[in-house]
Amino acid sequence: MKLGLSSLLFVRNTIEEAIRINSELGAECVEIIYDVPHFPPNYDLRKLASIKELLGSYGLGVSVHGSFWDLNPASHHRKLWELSLEQMRKSIDACRMLGGGDNRCAFRKVSGARSPGTLKGIQRTLS
């Protein structure tokens, strides 16, 4: 298991800043939420190459959580259903382009100070 934080925790930061902060906190991976605010519906997938490079420079793994705001893959409304499927496909493509695999990023509820050593301490506890 790899320990990391979700990009959704950093809605006031750019995705690049969220990645940097994850690294500074001792994370091993980042769960990227492929949705707003970092990835709007019209996001150009070609920009993911620089994000993949940044993840590599920090030695971080990645997992991608598909879009979920305002989507419903079980909708009876055909247009909403098609839009939902298209956004899910984009999320899968983003995961593939970022080199995502079967990383599992989770952060269990733990009391304690937020410091660079916190994630490493949690990981030792979970091992």
N, C-alpha and C positions, 0 to 999 in steps of 0.2 A: 504494500500500500504506500502511496505517495501522499504526502501531506501538503496542502496548499489552501489558497483562499480564492473565492469567487470574485470576478471582476465587478459583479453587481454591488460589492461593498464599496466601490470607488466611483460612484456616479458623478462626483464633482471633479474627478481627475480624468485625464486622457487614458486610453488603454495602455499607452506606453508608460505613463506614470504608475498605473496599477501594476504592471509587470515589474517595474523597478521596486516598488514598495514590497511586493511579494518576495522578491529576492532579498531585500534588506531585512525582512522579518524571518528569513531562514526557510522559506517555503521551498518545496521540491518541484512544485507544479502550480499551474494557474488554471482555474476553471473559467474559461471565457464564455460569457453569456452573449451569444450571437444575436443581439437585439439592441434596441436603444438603451442607454444613450451612446454607446460606443459604436454600434453598427446599425445605422438606420436602414430601412428597407431597400433603398437604392444604393447601398454601399458597393463600391467597386472592389470585387474580389482580388483584383491584381495588386491591391495595396497590402494584401496579407503577407506578401513576400518579406516586406520590411519587418513585420511583426514576428514572423517566424525567425528571422535573423536575430532580432532582439531577444526572443526567448532563448535561442541557442547561445547568445553571448552571456546570458546569466545561468546557463545550464539548467533551465527549467523545462519540465514536461508540460504538456497541455492537454486539457480535455475541453470539449466544446458542448455547451448546453444550447439546444436549439431555441429558436424564437418562441415566445409564448405570449407576449402582450397582444391583445386584440385578435388572437387567432383561435380557431376551433376546428381541428381536423375531423371532428365528428358532426360538423354542421350539416343541416338539411338544406342550407342555402348554397347552391352550387358554386357561386362566385367566391364566397367566403371559404368554402372547402378547398377550391382550387388554389386560392391565395395561400391558405395555410400549408398545403402540400408544397407549393413553390418555395415558401420560406423555410420549410423543413429541409428541402433539397439543398438550398443555399447553405444552411447550417452544416449539413453533412459534407458538402464541398469544402466549406471553410475548415472543418476538422481535418479533412484529408490534406488540404493545402498547408495547414499549420503543423502537420506531422503528428496529429493526435492519434492516440492509440487507446489502449484499455486502461489509461491512467484513471485513478479514482481520487478526486480531490474532495476531502471532507474536513470539516473543522468541528470537532466535538465541543460541547459546552464545557468550558473549563474556567474556573475562577482564577484570577491572578493578573499580574501586571502585563500590559502590552509592551513587550520589549523584544529586541532582536532574538533573544534566546528562548522566548516563550514557545515558538513552534518546535524547536529542537527538543525542549523539555517534554512537550506533549507527545512527540513522536517516541521518545524513550519510554514514556509511560505506557503507550499503546503497544510497544514491542514485546 
